Amino acid sequence: MSLRGPTLDELRRTVQKGRHREIGNWLARRVSRPSAIYGTWAALRIGLSAHQVTIASLAASLAGAAAIGSGTRTGFLAGIGAAHLGYWLDHVDGQVARWRRTSSLDGVYLDYLMHHAVNMALGFALGYGLAMRTGVTTWALAGFGIAAGWGLLSLHNDCRYKAFFQRLKAANESYRVDGGSGGRPSPPAPWPRRGPGMITWPAYKACEPHAVLLWMTALALLACVAPRLWLRCWEIATLGMAAMAPLLAAARICRGVRRGSVEEEFARWFRPEIPR
């Protein structure tokens, strides 16, 4: 190791997640994770901890939401840039933790809290920015609808794990964990070719944080070359997302409860130990 800190080659051998080029979305696999090595290199040289990088990611993303909420074209462009910075730093913090060997559940907890806060802030900023630009205050309600929808979609995922541990803490028997270890990652579910999934699958994908960042970036490019079209597309995207995200979240929650998907997933992950 260099006296002044690890080299880039040392970091590449040490801090990347296993199968980091295979698991996750395209933006993370191809852009954020590989380039985050440079941020990790810099963070280690100035002595930042993983928690400090997480807070920096949160600050950048919230600053981006505030800039978008200003309603100005310059603010929108700056906000998208800050949101990209926050997303990128979100990949740096884990690499710093792995190098320093400080990975912990506390760091994961802080990371999840940051994700929820950023999702809701950016969602609300989309509507509030239009309210500031147009003077039509009802756009702020649309922003609230987006924030609520994205928040519920995230909680739909996270609350089932809270339910898992509620049962595990109350159980008298022992369980063996069968899920989540070894093997190659499962391929992502394909776009259904029939039924309601033809509509709900792309709608759900459009609400994922990396997809949100990409279509907001497309809006930022429009702001540079066609300001009038940018504003119209911003309004269409905000109105559409304000209607779609809460309905999609409610539908997924209702379907999951009706089908017993939480029980089914628990049964796949945890198997009761048979006493010998």
C-alpha positions in Angstrom: 0.0 0.0 0.0 1.2 3.5 -0.7 2.2 5.5 2.3 -0.3 8.2 1.3 -3.1 5.8 0.8 -4.2 2.9 -1.4 -3.6 3.0 -5.1 -6.5 2.6 -7.6 -5.4 -0.9 -8.4 -5.5 -1.9 -4.7 -8.9 -0.4 -4.4 -10.3 -2.2 -7.5 -9.0 -5.5 -6.0 -10.6 -4.9 -2.6 -13.7 -2.6 -2.5 -15.9 -3.7 -5.3 -18.9 -5.9 -4.5 -18.9 -9.4 -5.8 -20.5 -9.6 -9.2 -20.7 -5.8 -9.3 -20.8 -5.8 -13.1 -23.8 -8.3 -13.1 -26.1 -7.2 -10.2 -28.3 -4.1 -10.2 -29.4 -1.6 -12.8 -27.5 -0.4 -15.9 -26.4 2.9 -14.4 -24.9 1.3 -11.3 -23.2 -1.5 -13.2 -21.7 0.4 -16.0 -21.2 3.9 -14.7 -21.5 4.6 -11.0 -19.7 1.6 -9.4 -16.7 1.6 -11.7 -16.2 5.4 -11.5 -16.9 5.5 -7.8 -13.3 4.0 -7.3 -12.0 7.5 -8.0 -14.2 9.0 -5.4 -13.2 6.4 -2.9 -9.5 7.1 -3.7 -10.1 10.8 -3.0 -12.3 10.2 0.1 -9.6 8.0 1.7 -6.9 10.5 1.1 -8.8 13.3 2.8 -9.8 11.0 5.7 -13.5 10.7 5.2 -15.4 7.9 6.9 -18.2 6.0 5.1 -20.8 7.7 7.2 -19.5 11.1 6.2 -19.7 10.2 2.5 -23.3 9.0 3.1 -24.1 12.4 4.6 -22.4 14.1 1.7 -24.6 12.1 -0.7 -27.7 13.1 1.2 -26.6 16.8 1.2 -26.0 16.8 -2.5 -29.3 15.1 -3.3 -31.3 17.4 -1.1 -29.5 20.4 -2.5 -30.5 19.1 -6.0 -34.1 18.8 -4.9 -34.0 22.4 -3.5 -32.6 23.7 -6.8 -35.2 21.9 -8.9 -37.8 23.3 -6.5 -36.7 26.8 -7.4 -38.5 26.5 -10.7 -35.8 28.2 -12.7 -34.1 26.6 -15.7 -30.7 27.2 -14.2 -31.9 25.6 -10.9 -33.3 22.6 -12.8 -30.0 22.0 -14.5 -28.0 22.5 -11.3 -30.4 20.2 -9.5 -30.0 17.3 -11.9 -26.2 17.7 -11.6 -26.4 17.6 -7.8 -28.7 14.6 -7.9 -26.2 12.7 -10.1 -23.5 13.6 -7.6 -25.6 12.3 -4.7 -26.3 9.1 -6.6 -22.6 8.6 -7.4 -21.5 9.3 -3.8 -24.0 6.7 -2.7 -21.7 4.1 -4.4 -18.6 5.6 -2.8 -19.6 5.2 0.8 -19.9 1.4 0.6 -16.4 1.2 -1.0 -14.9 3.4 1.7 -16.5 1.1 4.3 -15.2 -2.0 2.7 -11.6 -0.6 2.5 -11.7 0.7 6.1 -13.4 -2.6 7.2 -16.1 -0.5 8.9 -19.1 -2.1 7.1 -22.0 -2.4 9.6 -25.7 -2.5 9.9 -25.6 1.0 11.1 -24.2 2.1 7.8 -26.8 0.1 5.9 -29.5 1.7 8.1 -28.2 5.2 7.4 -28.1 4.4 3.7 -31.7 3.3 3.6 -32.9 6.4 5.5 -31.0 8.5 3.0 -32.7 6.8 0.1 -36.2 7.3 1.5 -35.5 11.0 2.2 -34.0 11.6 -1.3 -36.9 9.9 -3.1 -39.5 11.9 -1.4 -37.6 15.2 -1.7 -37.0 14.8 -5.4 -40.6 13.8 -6.0 -42.0 16.8 -4.2 -39.5 19.1 -5.9 -40.8 18.2 -9.3 -44.2 19.5 -8.4 -43.1 22.4 -6.2 -40.7 23.7 -8.9 -43.6 23.9 -11.4 -45.7 25.7 -8.8 -42.9 28.2 -8.3 -42.4 28.7 -12.1 -46.0 28.9 -13.1 -47.6 30.4 -10.0 -50.2 27.5 -10.0 -50.0 26.2 -6.5 -51.8 23.0 -7.3 -48.6 21.7 -8.9 -47.3 21.4 -5.3 -50.1 18.8 -4.7 -48.8 16.9 -7.7 -45.4 16.9 -6.1 -46.9 15.6 -2.9 -48.5 12.8 -4.8 -45.2 11.8 -6.4 -43.4 11.8 -3.1 -46.2 9.7 -1.5 -46.2 7.2 -4.3 -42.4 6.8 -4.4 -42.3 6.6 -0.6 -45.0 3.9 -0.6 -43.2 1.9 -3.3 -40.0 1.9 -1.2 -41.9 1.0 2.0 -43.7 -1.8 0.2 -40.2 -3.4 -0.2 -38.8 -2.5 3.2 -41.8 -3.2 5.5 -41.9 -6.8 4.5 -38.5 -7.3 6.0 -39.6 -5.7 9.2 -42.5 -8.2 9.2 -39.9 -11.0 8.7 -38.0 -10.0 11.8 -41.1 -9.5 13.8 -41.9 -13.2 13.3 -38.3 -14.2 13.9 -38.1 -12.4 17.2 -41.3 -13.9 18.4 -40.5 -17.5 17.2 -39.5 -20.2 19.6 -38.0 -22.5 16.9 -34.7 -21.9 15.1 -34.6 -21.1 11.4 -32.0 -21.8 8.7 -31.5 -19.0 6.1 -31.8 -20.4 2.6 -32.1 -17.2 0.6 -29.6 -14.7 -0.7 -26.3 -16.7 -0.6 -24.1 -18.2 -3.3 -24.9 -18.9 -6.9 -25.2 -16.5 -9.8 -27.7 -13.5 -9.7 -31.1 -14.2 -11.1 -31.8 -12.4 -14.4 -34.2 -9.5 -14.1 -37.9 -10.3 -14.7 -38.7 -9.7 -18.4 -41.4 -7.3 -19.6 -44.7 -9.3 -19.5 -46.2 -9.7 -23.0 -49.8 -10.0 -21.8 -52.1 -9.0 -19.0 -51.9 -6.0 -16.7 -48.1 -6.4 -16.4 -47.7 -5.0 -19.9 -48.6 -1.6 -18.4 -47.5 -1.9 -14.7 -44.0 -3.3 -15.4 -42.7 -0.3 -17.3 -44.6 2.0 -14.9 -42.9 0.5 -12.0 -39.5 0.7 -13.7 -40.0 4.4 -14.4 -40.3 4.9 -10.7 -37.0 3.3 -9.8 -34.4 5.8 -8.6 -31.9 5.2 -11.4 -34.7 5.5 -14.1 -36.0 8.7 -12.4 -32.5 10.1 -12.7 -32.3 9.2 -16.3 -35.6 10.7 -17.4 -35.0 13.8 -15.4 -31.6 14.1 -17.2 -33.5 13.9 -20.5 -35.6 16.8 -19.3 -32.5 18.7 -18.4 -31.1 18.2 -21.9 -34.4 19.6 -23.3 -34.0 22.6 -21.0 -30.8 23.4 -22.8 -32.0 23.1 -26.3 -35.8 23.7 -26.2 -37.0 25.5 -23.1 -40.7 25.7 -24.1 -40.7 22.0 -24.9 -38.9 21.3 -21.6 -41.5 23.0 -19.6 -44.3 21.2 -21.3 -42.6 17.8 -20.9 -41.9 18.6 -17.2 -45.6 19.3 -16.7 -46.6 16.1 -18.5 -44.1 14.0 -16.6 -45.1 15.5 -13.2 -48.8 15.1 -13.9 -48.4 11.5 -15.2 -46.2 10.5 -12.3 -48.5 12.1 -9.7 -51.3 10.0 -11.0 -49.3 6.8 -11.6 -47.0 6.4 -8.6 -49.7 6.4 -5.8 -52.0 4.1 -7.8 -49.1 1.8 -8.7 -48.0 1.7 -5.0 -51.5 1.0 -3.8 -52.0 -1.8 -6.4 -48.7 -3.5 -5.5 -49.5 -3.4 -1.8 -53.1 -4.7 -2.3 -51.9 -7.5 -4.6 -49.1 -8.5 -2.3 -51.5 -8.8 0.7 -54.1 -10.6 -1.4 -51.6 -13.2 -2.7 -49.8 -13.6 0.6 -46.5 -12.7 -1.0 -44.8 -11.8 2.3 -45.6 -15.2 3.7 -44.4 -16.8 0.5 -41.1 -15.0 0.5 -40.5 -15.7 4.2 -41.0 -19.4 3.5 -38.5 -19.2 0.7 -35.8 -17.5 2.8 -36.3 -19.1 6.2 -36.7 -22.9 6.8 -37.4 -24.2 10.3 -34.5 -26.2 11.7 -35.4 -29.8 12.5 -34.1 -30.9 15.9 -31.7 -33.8 15.7 
